[in-house]
């Protein structure tokens, strides 16, 4: 892609992080058209699916439909993107679980599963990583729509992912370790340079105390070798597709090495905030589905509760990491304040009670 297209329209003032949402999305559409050309596809029918930390667009070509994901290098390390796609290919080969299927392209005579598209108006290093996936049929449900049967199916899916989709990774496989350092330290996929400056002293203290509490749980689980492996790590309601009796998990961006119990935390964290009236029923269904696929798995309730708090802390770090996004930038201060107060209450009670909204 050349940069000449940016000269055909007024350039918004300031750097990319300060642009309006519409201006950012307009540039991403340009980048999407350039990326699709690398796969030999035209940009005729593009529609937005989501834009938060990544830009995700639906692509309709003459014969097939695809999903295109564009990621800033500041958000996604190249080796980690390559490894995410490697695990997804392994899931396709080793199981019948429905998950995103990367589409190969040829660059300089070699098959690859991702590319990059440059543009001088992007933040340094002035490019995005591009990954194309085959479309998966199905429909999404909001957390408010999920039934107990839906949660049971999600639990079974996660149990099978932990049981059947584990593999011996190839050399150079680089996915984050969502252990104490990976969730809370400088090596975390949620780390950002703004964090220390953006948080108040009291908020930093609460974060540190929660991290310490969760670390004690992790140390106990470390004595159980079967408690750790590759997980999805972000299976919220929006990342599940339903198609008859089958489901698909979407968006493996945060997948990595972690405690298996942590993979149950994102959806339970969401349901606790949005389905408090029937939360207990939905939790039972999710855990029952999980144990039906992994009968030997033990559900450590204290550990699970700690991982709900860990997910809450990670969500605050995610907000701080994505302040370049106009919507996140506007909502982050109040939302982090609410979630920090809820974490402080967890430290007193041992239970995370949520009222703060889910983005």
Rosetta blueprint (number, residue, H / E / L):
1 X L
2 X L
3 X L
4 X H
5 X H
6 X H
7 X H
8 X H
9 X L
10 X L
11 X L
12 X L
13 X L
14 X L
15 X L
16 X H
17 X H
18 X H
19 X L
20 X L
21 X H
22 X H
23 X H
24 X H
25 X H
26 X H
27 X H
28 X H
29 X H
30 X H
31 X H
32 X H
33 X H
34 X H
35 X H
36 X H
37 X H
38 X H
39 X L
40 X L
41 X L
42 X L
43 X L
44 X L
45 X E
46 X E
47 X E
48 X E
49 X E
50 X E
51 X E
52 X L
53 X L
54 X L
55 X E
56 X E
57 X E
58 X E
59 X E
60 X E
61 X L
62 X L
63 X L
64 X L
65 X E
66 X E
67 X E
68 X E
69 X E
70 X E
71 X E
72 X E
73 X L
74 X L
75 X L
76 X L
77 X L
78 X H
79 X H
80 X H
81 X H
82 X H
83 X H
84 X H
85 X H
86 X H
87 X H
88 X H
89 X H
90 X H
91 X H
92 X H
93 X H
94 X H
95 X L
96 X L
97 X L
98 X E
99 X E
100 X L
101 X L
102 X E
103 X L
104 X L
105 X E
106 X E
107 X E
108 X L
109 X L
110 X E
111 X E
112 X E
113 X L
114 X L
115 X E
116 X E
117 X E
118 X E
119 X L
120 X L
121 X L
122 X L
123 X L
124 X L
125 X L
126 X L
127 X E
128 X E
129 X E
130 X E
131 X E
132 X E
133 X E
134 X E
135 X L
136 X L
137 X L
138 X L
139 X E
140 X L
141 X L
142 X L
143 X H
144 X H
145 X H
146 X L
147 X L
148 X H
149 X H
150 X H
151 X H
152 X H
153 X H
154 X H
155 X H
156 X H
157 X H
158 X H
159 X H
160 X H
161 X H
162 X H
163 X H
164 X H
165 X L
166 X L
167 X L
168 X L
169 X L
170 X L
171 X L
172 X L
173 X L
174 X L
175 X L
176 X L
177 X E
178 X L
179 X L
180 X H
181 X H
182 X H
183 X H
184 X H
185 X L
186 X L
187 X L
188 X L
189 X L
190 X L
191 X L
192 X L
193 X L
194 X L
195 X H
196 X H
197 X H
198 X H
199 X L
200 X L
201 X H
202 X H
203 X H
204 X H
205 X H
206 X H
207 X H
208 X H
209 X H
210 X H
211 X H
212 X H
213 X H
214 X H
215 X H
216 X H
217 X H
218 X H
219 X H
220 X H
221 X H
222 X L
223 X L
224 X L
225 X H
226 X H
227 X H
228 X E
229 X E
230 X E
231 X E
232 X L
233 X L
234 X L
235 X L
236 X L
237 X H
238 X H
239 X H
240 X E
241 X E
242 X E
243 X E
244 X L
245 X L
246 X E
247 X E
248 X E
249 X E
250 X L
251 X L
252 X L
253 X L
254 X L
255 X L
256 X E
257 X E
258 X E
259 X E
260 X L
261 X L
262 X H
263 X H
264 X H
265 X H
266 X H
267 X H
268 X H
269 X H
270 X H
271 X H
272 X H
273 X H
274 X H
275 X L
276 X H
277 X H
278 X H
279 X H
280 X H
281 X H
282 X H
283 X H
284 X H
285 X H
286 X H
287 X H
288 X H
289 X H
290 X H
291 X H
292 X H
293 X H
294 X L
295 X L
296 X L
297 X L
298 X L
299 X L
300 X L
301 X H
302 X H
303 X H
304 X H
305 X H
306 X H
307 X H
308 X H
309 X H
310 X H
311 X H
312 X H
313 X H
314 X H
315 X H
316 X H
317 X H
318 X H
319 X H
320 X H
321 X H
322 X L
323 X L
324 X L
325 X L
326 X H
327 X H
328 X H
329 X H
330 X H
331 X H
332 X H
333 X H
334 X H
335 X H
336 X H
337 X H
338 X H
339 X H
340 X H
341 X H
342 X H
343 X H
344 X H
345 X H
346 X H
347 X H
348 X H
349 X H
350 X L
351 X L
352 X L
353 X L
354 X L
355 X L
356 X L
357 X L
358 X L
359 X L
